[in-house]
Amino acid sequence: MSHLPISVIFYQMVWHYVGFIALLRLFISRYVFRKLGKDEEKITIAIQYMFIGALIGARLVHVFYYPGREFYIEHPIEILKVWKGGLASHGGQ
């Protein structure tokens, strides 16, 4: 039972922290690249690739780690249907 007027879930706090740190890293990296005379666009491209990799990793961990992997082995096309649910947060880290 919470003594606060709102309910705060631990995962909410963690993901807000992770998001804040990711943005902070982006700004620091862009600053460093600018100071070194490097192309800042490479940072943005790298982050896009990392985001896509995190989504793929989260889906694969959900498919192969949690019970029910036999279903995905029998129906491999279902692995691509992320809109039906199933991303493991620890798989994307």
N, C-alpha and C positions, 0 to 999 in steps of 0.2 A: 504494500500500500504506500502510495506516495503522499508526502506532505506538501507537495507543490501543487499549485492550481492547474498545472498541466502534467501530463505523463511524458517522461523522457525515457526512451529506450536506449540501452547501452549502444546498440549498433548504430543508432542515429547519431550519437555523439562521435563514435569512431569514424563514420563515413564523412561527417562534417569536418573532422580534423584531417582526414586523409585528403579531402578535396581542397582544404585550405593550404596544406603543405604542398600539394601538387601545383596549385596556382603560384605559391611563393617560389617554388623551384623554377617554374616557367619564367617568372619575372627576373629572378636572379640570373638564370642561364642567358636570357636575352641581353641583360645588362653586361655580363661578362663577354659574350660574343661581340657586342657592340664595341666594348673597350678594346678587344683584340683585333678589331677590323674584320671580323668574320661575318658571313651571311646569316642573319637572324632567322631567315626563313627555314633553314635546316633544322632549327629547334622545333618549329611548328610541325614540320614533316615528321620528325622523329617521334613527337608526341602522338601524332595521328597513328603511326604504325604501332606504337606501344598500346594505344587504346584498342585498336583492332585485335592485337595479340592478346590483350587481357580478356576481351569478350570471347575469343575463340578458346582460350585457356579455361575460362569459367564454364563454358558450355561442355568442354571435354571432361573436366573434372566432375561435373554433374552427371554426365552420361556414364563414365566408367568407374566412379568412386561410390556413388550411392546405389542402394539396392534397386533392382529393376534393369540392370545393364543387359540382361538376357533379351529384354524387349528390343533394345537398340541393336543388338547383334542380329536379331531376326528381322528387324525393320530398319536398316541403316539410313534410309531417307528421312526418318523421324529425327535424326540428329540435327538436321538443318532447320527443323521447325521450332525455332526459339520462341515464337509467339505463343506456343502452347505452354510455355513456362519452363524453367529449369536452368538457372545459372548459379553456380556455386561461387560465393563471394571469395572464398579462400583460393579458388582456382585462378582468379584473375590478378593475384598479387605477385 
